[in-house]
């Protein structure tokens, strides 16, 4: 489910409006998991965009808005830094 949400960040909103398929759906190309390991989070399938510039603009807009939202709202874990936030998997230190 993550790839379609990267391709269409408003996917849940579209579903709530009764739209079962976005105009420009995820192509399941798997570029996003590879690229987002070292690059901003977003869809990197150039075939979904009119140009490279349009793709980059969407990625940077989404990434910037996420950063701005975090700055305004503060940490996901109030009073804690990301370093002290709980992990979904805790490995014992030996």
C-alpha positions as CSV (number, residue, x, y, z in Angstrom):
1,X,0.0,0.0,0.0
2,X,2.9,2.4,0.5
3,X,3.8,2.8,-3.2
4,X,0.3,4.0,-4.2
5,X,0.4,6.5,-1.4
6,X,3.7,7.8,-2.6
7,X,2.4,8.2,-6.1
8,X,-0.9,9.8,-4.9
9,X,-0.6,11.3,-1.5
10,X,-4.3,12.1,-1.6
11,X,-5.3,8.5,-2.3
12,X,-7.3,8.0,0.9
13,X,-9.2,11.3,0.3
14,X,-10.0,10.1,-3.2
15,X,-11.4,6.8,-1.9
16,X,-13.5,8.7,0.6
17,X,-14.9,10.7,-2.3
18,X,-15.9,7.5,-4.0
19,X,-13.1,7.6,-6.6
20,X,-11.7,4.1,-6.9
21,X,-8.8,4.9,-9.1
22,X,-6.8,8.1,-9.3
23,X,-6.2,9.8,-12.7
24,X,-2.5,9.0,-12.5
25,X,-2.2,5.8,-10.5
26,X,1.0,4.1,-9.2
27,X,2.6,1.9,-11.9
28,X,4.2,-0.4,-9.3
29,X,7.6,0.1,-10.8
30,X,9.5,-0.2,-7.5
31,X,11.6,2.9,-8.1
32,X,10.3,4.6,-5.0
33,X,11.7,2.1,-2.4
34,X,15.1,2.2,-4.2
35,X,15.4,6.0,-4.6
36,X,13.9,7.0,-1.3
37,X,16.7,5.2,0.6
38,X,19.0,8.1,-0.5
39,X,16.7,10.7,-1.9
40,X,13.5,12.6,-0.8
41,X,10.4,10.5,-0.4
42,X,8.2,10.4,-3.5
43,X,7.4,8.8,-6.8
44,X,10.3,8.4,-9.2
45,X,8.5,6.9,-12.2
46,X,9.1,9.5,-14.9
47,X,6.3,7.9,-17.1
48,X,3.7,9.3,-14.6
49,X,4.8,12.9,-15.3
50,X,5.0,15.3,-18.3
51,X,8.7,15.9,-17.6
52,X,11.6,15.3,-15.3
53,X,11.0,18.8,-13.8
54,X,7.4,18.0,-13.0
55,X,8.4,14.8,-11.2
56,X,11.1,16.6,-9.2
57,X,8.7,19.5,-8.3
58,X,6.1,17.0,-7.0
59,X,8.8,15.2,-4.9
60,X,10.2,18.4,-3.5
61,X,6.8,19.9,-2.8
62,X,5.6,16.8,-0.9
63,X,8.9,16.5,1.0
64,X,9.0,20.2,1.9
65,X,5.4,20.2,3.1
66,X,6.2,17.2,5.3
67,X,9.2,19.0,6.8
68,X,7.2,22.1,7.4
69,X,4.4,20.2,9.0
70,X,6.8,18.5,11.4
71,X,8.4,21.8,12.2
72,X,5.0,23.3,13.0
73,X,3.6,20.4,15.0
74,X,6.9,19.4,16.6
75,X,8.1,15.8,17.2
76,X,5.8,12.9,16.5
77,X,6.6,11.9,20.1
78,X,6.1,15.1,22.2
79,X,9.0,15.8,24.5
80,X,11.3,13.4,22.8
81,X,13.8,13.6,20.0
82,X,13.7,11.1,17.1
83,X,16.7,9.4,18.6
84,X,14.8,8.6,21.7
85,X,11.5,7.7,20.0
86,X,10.4,4.1,20.4
87,X,11.4,1.6,17.7
88,X,8.9,-0.9,16.3
89,X,11.5,-3.6,16.7
90,X,13.7,-3.6,19.7
91,X,16.8,-5.7,19.4
92,X,18.6,-6.7,22.6
93,X,22.1,-5.3,23.0
94,X,24.6,-8.1,23.8
